[in-house]
Amino acid sequence: MKYVCLVYARENDLREHPDSPPDAECMAFSDAEKARGRVVGGQALQPVSTATTVRVRNGEATITDGPFAETREQLAGFYLIEARDLNEALEVARRIPPARVGSIEVRPVRELEP
């Protein structure tokens, strides 16, 4: 079963907090989990200041600068993983390096039906 692990953190903490993992550590984690067949994909995201939000209401699109919502922590990246069940997905998530300075939201992927 596929799960997405959404990495949330305060942007400043990702670079300035003493426990913040360097990019090399995140890449090593990802490479190791790919080798185990657990990480299917994932990426770090650019700063929230680069976000653009699109909403469509009554057929009309509204485009605004910035993220969907103002929060203390921002979506910083994600991992798409393959896990036997939620327990295994949580085991992978607890080892994601940015969990030390932020949080990891684990959600099962819903396969779309044709």
N, C-alpha and C positions, 0 to 999 in steps of 0.2 A: 504494500500500500504506500502511496506517496503522501508525504507531509511537506508543508512549507514551514520553515523556521524563519520568522520575521525578526530581524535584529533592530531593536529600538534602543536609542541612547541619546543623551544630550550631545549635540555636535561637538561642543568644546571638550567634553569628557573623552571623546574618541581620540583626541590628540594630546590633551593636556593632563588628564588624570594619571597619576603614577601607576595605576594598575591597567591602563589602557594597553591592549596588545598592539605590537607593531604589525604592519601589513604582512611582513614575512611570516609571522606566527599564524596569521589567519590563512595565508596561502598554504602553509605546511599542513594545517589542520584539514583544509579542503582536499589537498592532494592525498593525504593519508586516508581520508574517508572515501574518496573516489576509488582508491585502490581496494578498499574493502567492499565496494559496490554499494555504498550507502548514499554518497552525494551524487545526485544526478546533474545538478547545476546550481548556479548562484552567482551573485554579483554584489559588490559594494555599490552604493549609490552616491551620486554627486550631492553636494550640500543642499539643504532644503530651500535655500534661496534660488536655486535653479529650477524648482518645481513649477509646473503649470497645471491648473485644475480645469477640467472640462465637465460641464454639467449640461444635460439636455432636458428641457422641460417644455412640454407641449410642442415638440418638434423644433424648438429653438435652442441653439447652443450658446452657452455663456462660457467664456474663457477668462480665467483670472490668474494672476501671478500668485505663486505660493502653493503651499500644500492644502489638502482637503480641510484640515482642521488645525487650529493652534493648540499645541500640546507642549508639555515640559520636555518630553522625549520625542525624537523624530525617527522615522523609518530610515535606517542607515544602510540596510542591505537585506539579503535573504539567501537562504540555502534551500534548494529543493532536494529532499532526501527520500530514499526508499527504506522503509522499515517494516518489520513483521507486524507491529502493532504500536499503540500509543506509548506503551512502556519503553520499547526500544527507541522510538522517536525522541522521547524525553531524555533517554540516556545520551543520545547524540547531542541534543540541544544543550545539555548541561556542560558539555565540553567545548561548545563554541566560544572562542576566546573573548569576544566582546560582552559576553554575559557577566564578566567581572565588573563592568562599568555601566551596564544597561540591563536590558531584559530581552528574552527570546520568547516570542509568541509562537506556539506550535499549533498548526491547524491541519486537519486532514484535507487533502485535495478532493474535490468533488468532480468526478468524471462527467462531462457533459454527454447527454444522450442525443443521438442523431434524430 
